[in-house]
Amino acid sequence: MASTEQPINVVILAFPEVTASTVYGMYDLFKSAGRDWGYIVEGRPGPQRMSPVVAAAGLEPFEAANGVTMHPDCTLAECPSPDVVCVPEIFVPPGEPLGGRFGAEVQWLRQSYARGATIATACSGAMLLAEAGLLDGHDATTHWAYCDTMKRRYPQIRVVGQRALVASGEGQRLIMAGGGTTWLDMALFLVARFVGVEEAMQLARLSLIDWHDIGQQPFARLAHDRQSEDALIARCQAWIAEHYAQAAPVAAMTEFSGLSERSFKRRFRHATGMSPLDYVHTLRIEESKQMLESTDMAVEAIAQEIGYEDAGFFGRLFRRKVGLTPAHYRRRFGAMRRALRLAEGKQGKG
């Protein structure tokens, strides 16, 4: 969209289940667009290109999920007509029902979208768009821990959880950032679309924002490994957590269950949403991540340690599941873990 002198109206939706850091982080970034680059480079602020406000169902202050008291600028009924609506995360457990919990917000989102606003969500905030029915028939993403819930609860949505940013819907007016700090990607995307690419690049330089081009998969500890409510399958999950590296693990888990192979596989999938073999692969991949981050073991040795005799098969599986090769994963996250340990050690001595 071409740049205009009129500031873009951005409404950031707030409610008790948000965290203040995301709400006010968005607010600060949008407020900075066009203004702060001139201040740093030329010694005087440039024209402000976006006009953000924090809106809630009511004007009363409330405590956010991280304990910070928030003071909305306006109510949903009285806020400026938005060009852009931003929905932060919802700090609600993935499996908890949302029906009726965000009635006023969901209705307002429907109305805003119908009037032509672009709606952008951060992290689990996409669940509100799903609840509003706005994502039906479209590609969508959300935080990796909520992807399975979205697939199960809203089967008409095409969930692409491996992607960190998705633009979807009519005119690509539904923007979703996957999780955590990918709200920064979302904010830069919005600045680029509504103000200009150069302004977005200036913000990235000012704030040292690193685009999350590798997506969510490397960070995702697949949520399927929660203990099932089926007591028998839960016992099998606990058992395989200690024995995943042994040969023929699915056959061994089936024997442990006391069920026939067909009954066990059907019951396991019903209880966990995964086949027993996929579940074992998930456990092994998660263990390999830890080993890649924290040890110098060769990739071939790690493959053997977690139960794969064929290191080539392990490498292909890891890349398919994680989105990186084992070596790339080690370079990226092993260095991060070492830096964090070093910082922790220095703090302990301080």
C-alpha positions in Angstrom: 0.0 0.0 0.0 1.3 3.4 -0.9 2.6 5.7 1.9 0.3 8.6 3.0 0.8 11.5 5.2 -2.2 10.6 7.3 -1.2 8.4 10.2 -2.4 4.8 10.0 -4.9 4.1 12.9 -3.8 1.0 14.7 -6.0 -0.4 17.5 -4.2 -2.9 19.8 -6.8 -5.1 21.6 -6.3 -5.6 25.3 -7.9 -7.9 27.9 -6.8 -9.6 31.1 -5.4 -12.6 29.3 -2.7 -10.5 27.5 0.9 -9.8 28.6 1.7 -6.1 28.9 5.1 -6.6 27.1 3.5 -7.6 23.9 0.8 -4.9 24.0 3.2 -2.0 24.8 6.0 -3.5 22.7 3.7 -3.2 19.6 2.6 0.2 20.8 6.2 1.5 21.0 7.2 0.0 17.7 4.2 1.5 15.8 4.7 4.9 17.6 8.4 4.9 16.4 7.5 4.4 12.7 8.7 7.4 10.8 9.5 9.4 13.9 12.6 7.9 15.5 14.9 7.4 12.5 15.1 11.1 11.9 15.7 11.7 15.6 18.7 9.4 15.6 20.1 10.3 12.2 19.3 14.0 11.9 18.7 15.0 15.5 15.1 15.8 15.0 12.0 13.5 14.9 10.4 12.7 11.6 6.6 12.7 11.0 4.8 10.0 12.9 3.4 7.5 10.4 1.2 5.3 12.6 -1.2 6.2 15.5 -1.6 3.3 17.9 -4.1 3.1 20.8 -4.8 0.4 23.3 -8.5 -0.5 23.4 -10.5 -2.8 25.6 -14.1 -3.7 26.2 -14.2 -1.2 29.1 -12.2 1.7 30.3 -11.5 0.3 33.8 -7.9 -0.6 34.6 -7.2 -4.3 34.8 -4.4 -6.6 35.7 -2.8 -8.3 32.7 -1.7 -12.0 32.8 1.8 -11.0 33.9 0.6 -8.9 36.8 1.0 -5.5 35.2 -1.9 -3.1 35.6 -3.1 -1.8 32.2 -5.0 1.4 31.5 -6.9 1.3 28.1 -6.9 4.4 26.0 -10.4 3.9 24.8 -13.2 1.3 24.6 -13.9 -0.8 21.6 -17.1 1.1 21.0 -15.4 4.5 21.1 -11.9 3.8 19.5 -10.9 5.4 16.2 -12.0 3.5 13.1 -9.1 1.1 12.7 -7.0 0.6 9.6 -5.2 -2.2 11.5 -6.2 -4.2 14.5 -3.6 -6.1 16.5 -4.5 -9.0 18.8 -1.8 -10.0 21.3 -1.5 -13.5 22.6 -4.2 -15.0 24.8 -2.7 -16.4 28.0 -5.1 -19.4 28.2 -4.0 -23.1 28.3 -4.2 -24.6 24.7 -7.0 -27.0 25.5 -9.2 -24.7 27.5 -12.5 -23.8 25.7 -12.9 -20.2 24.6 -16.6 -20.2 23.8 -18.3 -17.1 25.3 -15.1 -16.0 27.1 -14.3 -13.2 24.6 -17.7 -12.5 23.3 -17.4 -8.7 23.0 -13.9 -8.9 21.5 -14.9 -11.6 18.9 -17.9 -9.5 17.8 -15.8 -6.4 17.4 -13.2 -8.3 15.4 -15.9 -9.5 13.0 -17.3 -6.0 12.6 -13.8 -4.4 12.1 -12.9 -7.0 9.4 -16.2 -6.5 7.6 -15.5 -2.8 7.5 -12.2 -3.4 5.8 -9.6 -3.4 8.6 -6.6 -5.6 8.4 -6.4 -7.9 11.5 -3.0 -9.1 12.8 -2.5 -11.5 15.6 0.5 -12.5 17.7 1.2 -15.9 19.1 -2.0 -17.6 20.4 -4.1 -14.5 19.5 -5.0 -16.2 16.3 -7.3 -18.4 18.3 -9.7 -15.4 18.6 -9.8 -15.1 14.8 -10.6 -18.8 14.7 -13.3 -18.3 17.3 -14.7 -15.5 15.2 -14.9 -17.7 12.1 -12.6 -15.4 10.1 -10.1 -18.1 9.3 -12.5 -20.6 7.9 -11.1 -22.0 4.6 -7.9 -20.1 5.0 -4.2 -20.8 5.8 -3.4 -19.9 9.4 -0.7 -20.2 12.0 -0.5 -19.7 15.8 2.0 -20.6 18.5 3.2 -24.1 18.1 1.6 -25.2 21.4 -1.8 -24.2 20.1 -1.6 -25.6 16.5 -3.1 -29.0 17.4 -5.9 -27.4 19.3 -6.7 -25.2 16.4 -6.7 -28.1 14.0 -8.9 -30.2 16.2 -11.4 -27.4 17.3 -11.6 -25.6 13.9 -11.1 -28.3 11.2 -12.1 -25.9 8.5 -8.9 -24.0 9.0 -5.7 -25.0 7.2 -3.1 -24.8 9.9 0.5 -24.3 8.7 2.2 -24.4 12.1 5.8 -24.5 10.7 5.5 -21.0 9.4 6.3 -18.0 11.6 4.2 -15.5 9.6 1.1 -16.1 7.5 -0.9 -13.5 5.4 -4.3 -14.9 4.5 -7.9 -14.1 3.7 -9.5 -11.6 1.4 -6.8 -9.1 0.3 -4.4 -10.9 2.7 -6.0 -8.8 5.5 -5.5 -11.6 8.1 -1.9 -11.6 9.3 -0.7 -14.1 11.9 2.6 -14.4 13.6 3.3 -17.8 15.1 4.7 -17.4 18.5 6.8 -15.6 21.1 8.7 -12.6 19.7 7.5 -13.2 16.1 5.1 -10.3 16.9 8.1 -8.2 15.8 7.9 -9.8 12.4 4.2 -9.0 12.3 4.8 -5.4 13.3 7.5 -4.9 10.6 5.3 -6.5 8.0 2.5 -4.1 8.9 4.8 -1.1 8.8 6.1 -2.3 5.4 2.6 -2.7 4.0 1.0 0.5 5.3 3.9 2.9 5.5 6.7 1.5 3.3 9.6 -1.0 3.2 12.2 1.6 3.9 10.5 2.7 7.1 10.2 -1.0 8.2 13.9 -1.5 7.5 14.7 1.6 9.6 12.8 0.2 12.5 14.6 -3.1 12.2 18.0 -1.3 12.3 17.0 0.9 15.2 15.7 -1.9 17.3 18.1 -4.7 16.1 15.2 -6.9 15.1 16.1 -10.2 13.6 13.6 -11.7 11.2 12.5 -15.2 12.2 13.1 -16.7 8.8 13.6 -20.3 10.1 10.0 -20.5 11.3 8.7 -22.2 14.5 9.7 -25.8 14.0 13.1 -25.6 15.5 11.6 -24.2 18.7 8.6 -26.5 18.9 8.5 -29.2 21.5 5.5 -31.0 20.1 2.6 -30.8 22.5 1.5 -34.4 21.8 3.7 -35.8 24.7 1.2 -34.6 27.4 -0.1 -37.5 29.4 -3.3 -38.9 28.0 -6.4 -39.1 30.1 -6.6 -42.7 29.1 -4.9 -44.4 32.0 -3.6 -47.3 30.0 -2.2 -45.1 27.3 -0.7 -42.8 29.9 1.2 -45.7 31.4 2.5 -46.6 28.0 3.6 -43.0 27.5 5.5 -43.1 30.8 7.1 -46.4 29.8 8.2 -45.4 26.4 9.7 -42.2 27.8 12.3 -44.4 29.4 12.6 -47.0 26.6 12.3 -45.1 23.3 15.8 -45.9 22.2 15.3 -49.7 22.2 14.8 -51.7 19.0 11.2 -52.2 17.8 9.8 -49.7 20.3 6.2 -49.8 19.0 6.1 -53.6 19.3 7.6 -53.4 22.8 5.0 -50.7 23.8 2.2 -52.8 22.4 3.4 -55.8 24.4 3.6 -53.6 27.5 0.0 -52.5 27.0 -1.4 -56.0 26.9 -3.6 -55.1 23.9 -3.6 -56.5 20.4 -1.5 -54.6 17.9 -4.6 -53.2 16.1 -6.4 -52.3 19.3 -3.4 -50.6 20.7 -2.6 -48.5 17.7 -6.3 -47.4 17.4 -6.5 -46.5 21.1 -3.2 -44.8 21.2 -4.0 -42.5 18.2 -7.4 -41.7 19.7 -5.8 -40.8 23.0 -2.8 -38.8 21.7 -3.7 -37.7 18.2 -0.5 -39.5 16.9 0.4 -43.0 15.8 2.7 -44.8 18.2 5.5 -44.6 15.7 5.1 -40.9 15.2 5.1 -40.5 19.0 8.4 -42.4 19.3 10.0 -40.3 16.6 8.9 -37.2 18.5 10.5 -38.4 21.7 13.7 -39.3 20.0 13.9 -36.0 18.1 13.3 -34.0 21.3 16.1 -35.9 23.0 18.4 -35.4 20.1 17.8 -31.6 20.3 19.0 -31.6 23.9 22.0 -33.6 23.0 22.9 -31.4 20.0 22.6 -28.3 22.2 24.5 -29.6 25.2 27.1 -32.1 24.0 29.8 -32.3 21.3 28.8 -35.9 20.3 28.9 -36.6 16.6 25.5 -36.6 14.8 26.1 -40.3 14.0 26.6 -41.1 17.7 23.5 -39.2 18.7 21.5 -41.1 16.1 22.7 -44.4 17.6 22.1 -43.2 21.2 18.4 -42.4 20.5 17.7 -45.6 18.6 18.5 -45.0 14.9 21.1 -47.3 13.3 20.9 -45.3 10.1 22.3 -41.8 10.7 21.2 -40.7 7.2 17.6 -41.6 8.1 17.9 -39.7 11.3 19.2 -36.6 9.5 16.3 -36.7 7.0 13.8 -37.2 9.7 15.2 -34.4 11.9 15.2 -32.0 9.0 11.6 -32.8 8.1 10.4 -32.5 11.7 12.5 -29.5 12.7 13.2 -27.6 9.5 17.0 -27.6 10.0 19.7 -30.2 9.6 21.1 -31.5 12.9 24.4 -29.6 12.2 22.5 -26.3 11.6 20.4 -26.8 14.7 23.6 -27.4 16.8 25.2 -24.2 15.4 22.2 -22.1 16.1 21.0 -23.4 19.5 24.2 -24.9 20.9 25.8 -21.4 20.8 22.7 -20.0 22.5 22.8 -22.5 25.3 26.5 -22.0 25.9 26.0 -18.2 26.0 23.1 -18.6 28.5 25.2 -20.9 30.7 28.1 -18.5 30.6 25.8 -15.6 31.6 24.3 -17.7 34.4 27.8 -18.6 35.7 28.8 -15.0 35.8 25.7 -14.0 37.6 26.3 -16.7 40.2 29.8 -15.3 40.9 28.5 -11.7 41.1 
